[in-house]
Amino acid sequence: MSADPKLPETPASEPYQPKIDRRTALTWVGVVGAALAVGTGVVVYGPKTGGGKAVAAKGYGTDPKLNPPEKAPWPRIMTQGQLQASAHLADFVLPASGPAPSASALGVPDFIDEWVSAPYPDQVKDRPVILDGLKWLEDEARGRYRTGFNDLTSEQRRIVLGLLAPFPATSPQGHFFRRIRSLTISAYYTTPAGFRDIGYIGNVARAADPGPSDAVKAHVEGELKKLGL
């Protein structure tokens, strides 16, 4: 782990392998805020789809059930290089820390790919922001080190990624970094590992409810007395 908290260590250049199936990724999209109730009308992608042509895709309406789970009404559009860059960026935002796994270990890049691929308004709006941001990382890496972003050393990637944070939110780079940071954090903390990392213990059945502690009850009594109750 880097000594500089603003520049956490990024992962080694190991090829990113998908961690979650499409059903899980689509569930994450729904939880993080995709417009699942847009309907089943055909939506046409804009011109920027990771280098391919505009694609007509059909949403799945309000029912996220997919059977088999690898099927979906639209294709994922990120290239392997973009997916790999997203893994480095996700782990820059949320690296492994103690027992908490890194964002890429939980499959956050698959979620990012699903997010930019979905044909709903919020995702269509974010697509050029994220894909252009990944292109900026690639161009910056080649301009500084004469090699692609994914081929940089860990230290070189840290330097390039560290350039993003100071950009103002109104700049393309600043908007990109803040958006993908928000998506990464939101997706991470919908997982069981994310719940454990923040100490969340909801959704756990209990045999009995012990009620509030004596300290809590004493505090409440004190506040009530102040109010004359």
C-alpha positions in Angstrom: 0.0 0.0 0.0 1.3 3.4 -0.9 2.3 5.8 1.9 0.4 8.6 0.2 -3.3 8.1 0.9 -4.2 10.2 -2.1 -2.5 7.7 -4.4 -3.3 4.1 -3.3 -1.5 1.2 -4.8 -3.1 -0.1 -8.0 -3.1 -3.8 -9.0 -0.5 -5.5 -11.0 -1.1 -5.9 -14.8 -3.0 -9.1 -14.6 -5.7 -9.6 -17.3 -9.1 -8.8 -15.7 -11.5 -11.7 -15.8 -15.2 -11.2 -15.4 -16.3 -11.9 -11.8 -20.1 -11.7 -12.0 -22.8 -12.9 -14.4 -25.1 -10.5 -16.2 -28.0 -11.1 -13.9 -25.9 -9.9 -11.0 -24.6 -7.0 -12.9 -28.1 -5.9 -14.0 -29.2 -6.2 -10.4 -26.4 -3.8 -9.4 -27.5 -1.4 -12.2 -31.0 -1.4 -10.7 -29.8 -0.9 -7.1 -27.4 1.9 -8.1 -30.1 3.8 -10.0 -30.8 2.5 -13.5 -34.3 3.3 -14.8 -35.7 -0.2 -14.7 -39.2 1.1 -15.2 -38.5 2.9 -18.5 -40.4 0.2 -20.4 -39.7 -2.2 -23.1 -39.6 0.2 -26.1 -36.6 0.0 -28.4 -33.9 2.5 -27.5 -31.1 3.3 -30.0 -27.6 3.8 -28.7 -25.8 7.0 -29.5 -22.8 7.1 -31.8 -20.2 6.3 -29.0 -20.4 2.6 -28.2 -16.8 1.7 -27.7 -15.8 1.9 -31.3 -18.7 0.0 -32.8 -21.8 1.1 -34.8 -24.9 2.5 -33.2 -26.9 -0.5 -31.7 -30.6 -0.9 -31.3 -31.3 -2.5 -28.0 -34.5 -3.5 -26.2 -34.9 -2.9 -22.5 -36.3 -5.6 -20.2 -38.9 -3.3 -18.6 -39.6 -3.7 -14.9 -38.7 -7.4 -14.7 -34.9 -8.1 -14.3 -35.3 -11.9 -14.5 -32.9 -13.3 -17.1 -32.8 -16.9 -18.0 -30.2 -18.1 -18.6 -28.3 -15.4 -16.6 -25.7 -14.6 -19.3 -28.5 -13.4 -21.6 -29.5 -9.8 -21.8 -31.5 -7.7 -24.4 -28.3 -5.6 -25.2 -24.6 -6.4 -25.8 -21.9 -5.2 -23.5 -19.9 -2.6 -25.3 -16.6 -2.1 -23.5 -13.5 -3.6 -25.1 -11.2 -5.8 -23.0 -8.8 -2.9 -22.8 -11.4 -0.6 -21.5 -12.5 -3.2 -19.0 -8.9 -3.6 -17.8 -8.5 0.1 -17.4 -11.7 0.2 -15.4 -10.3 -2.4 -13.1 -7.2 -0.3 -12.4 -9.4 2.7 -11.9 -11.8 0.9 -9.6 -9.0 -0.3 -7.5 -7.5 3.2 -7.3 -10.8 4.3 -5.8 -11.3 1.3 -3.5 -8.1 -0.8 -3.1 -8.0 -3.9 -1.0 -7.6 -2.9 2.7 -7.2 -5.5 5.4 -10.0 -8.0 5.1 -11.9 -5.8 2.6 -11.3 -6.9 -1.0 -10.6 -4.5 -3.8 -13.3 -3.2 -6.1 -12.1 -5.2 -9.1 -12.1 -8.4 -7.0 -15.8 -8.0 -6.4 -16.6 -7.4 -10.1 -17.1 -3.7 -10.2 -15.6 -3.4 -13.7 -18.4 -5.8 -14.9 -20.9 -3.4 -13.4 -19.3 -0.4 -15.1 -19.5 -2.3 -18.4 -23.1 -3.1 -17.8 -23.8 0.5 -16.8 -22.4 2.1 -19.9 -24.0 -0.6 -22.1 -27.6 -0.2 -20.9 -29.9 1.7 -23.2 -31.6 3.8 -20.6 -31.4 7.6 -20.4 -29.0 7.9 -17.4 -26.7 5.2 -18.8 -26.7 6.7 -22.3 -25.8 10.1 -20.8 -22.9 8.5 -18.8 -21.5 6.4 -21.7 -19.5 9.1 -23.4 -18.3 10.5 -20.1 -16.8 7.2 -19.0 -15.5 6.0 -22.4 -14.0 9.4 -23.2 -12.4 9.4 -19.7 -10.9 6.0 -20.3 -9.5 7.3 -23.6 -8.0 10.3 -21.8 -6.1 7.9 -19.5 -4.8 6.0 -22.6 -3.8 9.2 -24.3 -2.1 10.6 -21.2 -0.2 7.3 -20.7 1.1 7.3 -24.3 2.0 11.0 -24.1 4.0 10.6 -20.9 5.4 7.1 -21.2 4.9 6.1 -24.9 2.9 3.0 -24.0 -0.7 2.2 -23.3 -2.3 2.8 -19.9 -2.7 -1.0 -19.1 0.9 -1.6 -20.0 2.3 1.0 -17.5 4.1 0.0 -14.4 2.1 0.2 -11.2 3.9 3.4 -10.2 3.3 5.0 -13.6 -0.4 4.1 -13.4 -0.6 5.7 -10.0 0.9 8.9 -11.4 -1.5 9.1 -14.3 -4.5 8.3 -12.1 -3.4 10.8 -9.5 -3.7 13.5 -12.2 -7.5 13.1 -12.2 -8.5 14.2 -8.7 -7.3 17.9 -9.0 -9.4 18.5 -12.1 -12.4 20.7 -11.4 -15.8 19.0 -11.4 -16.8 21.0 -14.5 -14.0 19.7 -16.6 -14.4 16.5 -18.7 -11.7 14.8 -16.6 -13.1 15.9 -13.3 -16.7 14.9 -14.3 -15.3 11.5 -15.4 -13.4 10.8 -12.2 -16.2 11.9 -10.0 -18.8 9.9 -11.9 -16.9 6.7 -12.0 -15.8 7.1 -8.4 -19.5 7.5 -7.4 -20.5 4.4 -9.4 -17.6 2.3 -8.0 -18.4 3.2 -4.4 -22.2 2.7 -4.9 -21.7 -0.7 -6.5 -19.1 -1.9 -3.9 -21.3 -1.1 -1.0 -24.3 -3.1 -2.3 -22.3 -6.3 -1.9 -22.0 -8.5 1.3 -18.3 -7.6 1.4 -19.1 -3.9 1.3 -21.7 -4.3 4.0 -19.1 -6.0 6.2 -16.5 -3.2 5.5 -18.8 -0.5 6.9 -20.1 -2.7 9.7 -23.7 -2.9 8.4 -25.6 -5.8 10.1 -29.0 -5.3 8.5 -30.9 -8.1 6.8 -29.8 -10.6 9.4 -32.5 -12.6 11.3 -32.3 -12.4 15.1 -33.9 -14.9 17.5 -34.7 -12.1 20.0 -34.5 -8.3 20.2 -32.7 -7.2 23.4 -33.9 -3.6 23.0 -31.9 -0.5 23.6 -28.9 -0.5 26.0 -29.0 1.1 29.4 -26.8 3.9 28.1 -29.2 4.7 25.2 -32.2 4.6 27.6 -30.4 7.0 30.0 -29.7 9.4 27.2 -33.3 9.3 26.0 -34.5 9.9 29.6 -32.2 12.9 29.9 -33.4 14.4 26.6 -37.0 13.9 27.7 -36.4 15.7 31.0 -34.9 18.7 29.2 -38.2 18.9 27.2 -40.2 18.6 30.4 -41.7 15.3 29.4 
